[in-house]
Amino acid sequence: MSDETEQNREENAYEENAQTISLHPRPREQRAVNSEAIVIAREMSGLTQAALARVSGLSQPQISRFEDGISQPSDAELNILAQYLRVPVKFFMESDLKRSVFNSFYRKRKSVSQKTLMQFNSRVCFRQVQIDRLLRKSEMDSDPLPRFDPDELKGGNRTIAEALRQLLKLPPGPIKHLVPALEDAGVIIVLDNFGVTKIDGVSTYSNNGSPIIFLNMHAPNSRRRFSLAHEFAHTVLHRYMAPDVDEQADALACELLMPAREIYSDLADSRLTLGRLADLKLKWKVSMAALLFRAKTLEVIKPRQYSYLWAQMSSAGYRIQEPYEDLMVDQEPSLEKELIAFHRRDLGYSIEELADLLDISELEIVKRYDLPDDIKPA
């Protein structure tokens, strides 16, 4: 499919969606338009400036000036932007919306396009702001996570992983449930529909310093579990991007999920086969691919055997879908829903008020947080 055909289909889809939204001009709130909010809304929609101009009737020079803060949209123009970008008009006046997540750490495939990454980044920006708004009125009962430098600690990742297991109150051996252990330590975990399959997760921080880890809800369970450990590793190792941060995060995630001292004897088997890897997957709650990689890094199998097993994985289709994924399910994250429950129960927020606070529809509030739509706050 050509880029032009795909672009036309995208614009037609947004044209159809926009036609279902009635355009009711309303007076602008007495706040300045946040130009970054316009950019975030457009990038979340997946539209370029040119594409938005074609479907909305606004000109690209107009849109460009709005996004650069050179000129302010009129009330009518704001309503048009809201209609075609599918956000409330007040979204554009929200001063806390900032495009700042590109300093965060992504676990993604190398083939992710810049356009896809920009769209994903804007979605994460918005979700981070929503979490910050929920956190303003609550108090997280947890201490800041410690910071580690593998080069400065004797034992490196082994020492760090042991300290983290102690912090998270995890017993030796396989980790049965990683999500509740991290949430108990104050890590906010968000399962979200990224809209793409090639991005597995990203970690960032709330305004009060709480780590936030976003995970792709459509990733295989075992891969999502490793992505969670990988992003958690970033939160205790890194503050800034560097060439080898992903390799460092992978190494610590491996040691956290599969401690060398404990898994060595399971992997040091000359009869290591796909069947054996599948059995170990059930025991250690990690993917067969992660186990095979761990066997390589621990040098318990020879390069030829490693390559042979990878070829077998490909032939069996396990590079795309491994067996036993239904048995790899971790507990669902709960901290964000607890923040919603606090607003409903203790602060008396209605669903309408929550929707207004988070700049999304009431339907989305009900769907995202599994709320009954017919109850009233106490």
C-alpha positions in Angstrom: 0.0 0.0 0.0 1.4 3.4 -0.9 1.9 6.1 1.6 -0.6 8.3 -0.3 -3.3 5.6 -0.2 -2.7 5.0 3.5 -2.8 8.8 4.2 -6.1 9.1 2.3 -7.7 6.3 4.3 -6.5 7.9 7.5 -8.0 11.2 6.6 -11.3 9.7 5.5 -11.6 7.8 8.8 -11.1 11.0 10.7 -13.5 12.8 8.5 -16.2 10.2 9.3 -15.5 10.4 13.0 -15.5 14.2 13.0 -18.9 14.2 11.3 -20.4 12.4 14.2 -19.4 15.2 16.6 -21.8 18.2 16.5 -20.1 21.5 16.5 -21.5 23.8 19.1 -19.6 27.1 19.4 -19.1 28.1 23.0 -17.3 30.9 24.6 -13.6 30.4 25.3 -12.6 30.0 29.0 -10.6 33.0 30.2 -7.3 31.3 29.9 -4.5 31.4 27.2 -4.3 28.7 24.7 -1.4 26.3 25.4 0.3 25.8 22.0 1.9 22.5 23.2 -1.6 21.1 23.9 -2.5 21.6 20.3 0.6 19.7 19.2 -0.2 16.9 21.7 -3.8 16.6 20.5 -2.7 16.5 16.8 0.0 13.9 17.4 -2.3 11.7 19.5 -4.7 11.7 16.5 -1.9 10.6 14.2 -2.4 13.5 11.8 0.3 15.7 10.4 -0.3 19.4 10.1 -1.0 19.0 6.4 -3.5 16.2 7.0 -5.3 18.1 9.7 -5.5 21.1 7.4 -7.1 18.9 4.6 -9.8 17.4 6.8 -10.6 20.5 9.0 -10.6 23.3 6.4 -8.0 25.3 8.4 -4.8 26.1 6.5 -1.5 24.5 7.4 0.1 28.0 7.9 -2.7 28.7 10.5 -2.1 25.4 12.3 1.7 25.9 12.3 1.3 29.3 13.9 -1.1 28.0 16.5 1.4 25.2 17.4 4.3 27.6 17.5 2.4 30.1 19.7 2.8 32.8 17.2 -1.0 33.4 17.0 -4.0 32.3 19.1 -7.0 30.4 17.6 -10.3 32.1 17.7 -13.2 30.5 19.5 -14.5 29.1 16.2 -11.1 27.7 15.2 -10.7 26.1 18.7 -14.1 24.4 18.2 -12.9 23.1 14.8 -9.6 21.8 16.3 -11.5 20.1 19.1 -13.9 18.5 16.6 -11.3 17.0 14.4 -8.8 16.1 17.1 -11.6 14.7 19.3 -10.7 16.5 22.6 -12.7 19.0 24.6 -12.1 22.6 23.9 -10.7 23.2 27.4 -7.9 20.7 26.6 -6.2 23.5 24.6 -6.1 25.7 27.7 -4.6 23.1 30.1 -1.3 24.6 31.2 0.1 21.3 32.5 0.3 19.6 29.1 3.9 19.5 28.1 5.7 17.5 25.4 8.4 16.3 27.7 8.5 12.5 27.6 11.2 12.1 25.0 13.7 12.0 27.9 12.1 8.8 29.0 13.2 5.2 28.4 11.4 3.1 25.8 11.5 -0.6 25.2 10.8 -0.9 21.5 11.7 -2.6 18.3 14.3 -0.8 16.1 11.9 -0.5 13.2 9.5 1.9 15.0 9.0 4.9 12.8 9.5 8.5 14.0 5.9 9.3 13.3 4.7 6.3 15.4 7.0 7.3 18.2 5.7 10.9 18.1 2.1 9.7 18.3 3.0 7.3 21.2 5.0 10.0 23.0 2.0 12.4 23.0 -0.3 9.7 24.3 2.1 9.0 27.2 2.5 12.7 27.9 -1.3 13.0 28.3 -1.6 9.9 30.5 1.3 11.2 32.7 -0.5 14.5 33.1 -3.8 12.7 34.0 -1.9 10.7 36.7 -0.4 13.9 38.0 -3.8 15.4 38.3 -5.0 12.4 40.3 -1.9 12.5 42.5 -2.4 16.2 43.5 -5.0 15.4 46.1 -3.6 12.1 47.4 -0.5 11.1 49.3 1.6 8.2 48.1 2.7 6.2 51.2 6.1 5.0 49.9 9.7 6.0 50.1 11.7 7.1 47.1 13.4 4.2 45.2 17.1 3.9 45.8 19.6 4.7 43.0 22.4 2.3 42.0 25.5 2.4 39.8 26.7 -1.1 38.8 30.2 0.1 38.2 30.5 1.4 41.8 29.2 -1.7 43.6 31.1 -4.9 44.2 29.1 -7.7 42.6 27.4 -5.3 40.1 23.9 -6.4 39.0 23.9 -9.3 41.3 24.3 -7.0 44.3 21.7 -4.6 43.0 19.2 -7.4 42.2 19.6 -8.8 45.7 19.0 -5.3 47.2 15.9 -4.8 45.1 14.5 -8.2 46.0 14.9 -7.3 49.7 13.3 -3.9 49.1 10.4 -5.5 47.3 10.1 -8.3 49.9 10.6 -11.0 47.3 11.7 -14.5 48.4 14.4 -16.4 46.5 13.5 -18.2 43.3 11.0 -17.3 40.6 8.9 -14.1 41.1 5.3 -15.1 41.1 3.8 -11.7 40.9 5.9 -8.7 40.1 3.2 -6.1 39.6 1.9 -5.9 43.2 5.5 -5.9 44.6 6.4 -2.9 42.5 3.1 -1.1 43.3 3.8 -1.6 47.0 7.1 0.2 46.5 5.2 3.2 45.0 5.7 2.4 41.2 2.6 3.4 39.2 2.0 0.8 36.5 -0.4 1.6 33.6 -1.6 -1.0 31.1 -2.6 0.8 28.0 -3.4 0.3 24.4 -0.4 1.9 22.7 -2.0 1.7 19.2 1.2 0.0 18.0 2.7 -3.5 18.6 6.4 -2.5 18.3 6.6 -0.5 21.5 6.5 -2.6 24.7 6.9 -0.1 27.5 8.2 3.3 28.7 9.1 4.6 32.1 8.9 8.2 33.3 8.2 10.1 36.5 5.3 12.1 37.9 5.7 15.6 39.2 6.1 14.4 42.7 8.9 11.9 41.7 6.8 8.7 41.6 8.0 6.3 38.9 5.4 5.6 36.2 5.7 2.5 34.0 3.5 2.2 30.9 3.1 -1.3 29.4 1.5 -2.4 26.1 -1.6 -4.3 27.1 -1.4 -6.2 23.7 2.1 -7.5 24.2 2.4 -11.2 25.1 2.2 -11.8 28.8 5.8 -13.0 29.2 7.2 -10.2 27.1 5.2 -7.7 29.1 6.6 -9.1 32.3 10.2 -8.7 31.1 9.4 -5.2 29.9 8.1 -4.3 33.4 11.4 -5.5 34.9 13.4 -3.7 32.2 11.6 -0.4 32.8 11.9 -0.8 36.6 15.6 -1.3 36.1 15.7 2.1 34.3 14.1 3.8 37.3 16.8 2.6 39.7 19.8 2.9 37.3 19.2 5.9 35.0 18.1 9.5 34.9 19.5 10.4 31.5 19.7 8.7 28.1 23.1 7.1 27.2 24.2 4.7 24.4 24.1 1.6 26.6 21.2 2.2 29.0 19.0 -0.5 27.4 21.7 -3.1 27.6 22.2 -2.2 31.3 18.4 -2.4 32.0 18.2 -5.8 30.2 21.1 -7.1 32.3 19.6 -6.0 35.6 16.1 -7.3 34.5 17.6 -10.7 33.8 19.3 -10.8 37.2 16.2 -9.7 39.0 13.9 -12.3 37.3 16.5 -15.0 36.8 19.2 -14.8 39.4 22.4 -16.4 38.1 23.1 -18.4 41.2 19.6 -19.9 41.2 18.9 -20.5 37.6 22.4 -21.7 36.5 21.8 -25.4 37.3 18.4 -25.2 35.4 20.1 -23.9 32.3 23.4 -25.8 32.5 22.0 -28.9 30.8 23.5 -30.3 27.7 20.1 -31.6 26.8 18.6 -28.1 26.7 15.7 -28.4 24.2 12.6 -26.4 23.3 10.6 -28.7 25.6 13.0 -28.0 28.5 12.8 -24.2 27.8 9.0 -24.5 27.9 9.1 -26.2 31.2 11.5 -23.6 32.6 9.2 -20.9 31.3 6.4 -22.2 33.5 8.8 -22.3 36.5 10.5 -18.9 36.1 7.6 -17.0 34.6 9.7 -15.6 31.8 9.7 -16.2 28.0 11.6 -19.1 26.4 13.5 -16.4 24.4 14.6 -14.7 27.7 15.7 -18.1 29.1 17.7 -18.9 26.0 19.3 -15.4 26.1 20.1 -15.9 29.7 21.7 -19.3 29.0 23.9 -17.5 26.4 25.0 -14.7 28.7 25.8 -17.1 31.5 27.8 -19.1 29.0 26.2 -22.4 29.9 25.5 -23.3 26.3 27.8 -23.1 23.3 27.2 -20.6 20.5 26.3 -23.4 18.0 23.6 -24.8 20.4 22.3 -21.3 20.9 21.9 -20.7 17.2 20.4 -24.1 16.7 17.7 -23.5 19.4 16.9 -20.1 17.9 16.4 -21.7 14.5 14.1 -24.3 16.2 12.2 -21.4 17.9 11.7 -19.8 14.5 10.5 -23.0 12.8 8.0 -23.6 15.6 6.6 -20.1 15.3 7.7 -19.3 18.8 9.4 -16.0 17.8 5.9 -14.7 17.2 3.8 -16.7 19.7 5.2 -18.9 22.4 3.2 -21.6 24.2 1.8 -21.2 27.8 1.3 -17.4 27.5 -2.1 -17.8 29.2 -0.2 -19.1 32.3 2.1 -16.1 32.4 -0.6 -13.6 33.6 0.5 -11.3 36.5 -1.9 -9.4 38.7 -3.6 -6.4 37.2 -2.2 -3.0 38.2 -4.4 -1.3 40.8 -2.8 2.0 42.0 -4.4 4.2 39.3 -7.8 2.7 40.0 -7.2 3.3 43.7 -6.6 6.9 42.9 -9.9 7.0 41.0 -11.6 5.3 43.9 -10.2 7.9 46.3 -11.7 10.7 44.2 -15.0 8.9 44.1 -15.3 7.7 47.7 -13.4 10.3 49.7 -13.6 13.5 47.6 -17.1 12.8 46.2 -16.2 13.2 42.5 -18.9 12.3 40.1 -18.1 10.5 36.8 -18.8 13.8 35.0 -16.3 15.6 37.3 -13.7 13.0 36.8 -14.1 13.3 33.0 -13.7 17.0 33.3 -10.6 16.6 35.5 -9.0 14.2 33.0 -10.2 15.8 29.8 -11.8 12.6 28.5 -15.4 11.5 28.0 -17.5 10.0 30.7 -17.7 6.9 28.5 -14.0 6.6 28.5 -13.8 7.1 32.3 -16.3 4.2 32.8 -14.6 2.0 30.4 -11.0 2.6 31.5 -11.6 2.3 35.2 -14.4 -0.3 35.2 -16.8 2.1 36.9 -20.5 1.4 37.1 -22.1 4.3 35.2 -25.3 4.4 37.2 -24.0 5.1 40.8 -23.6 8.3 42.6 -20.7 9.2 44.9 -21.4 9.0 48.6 
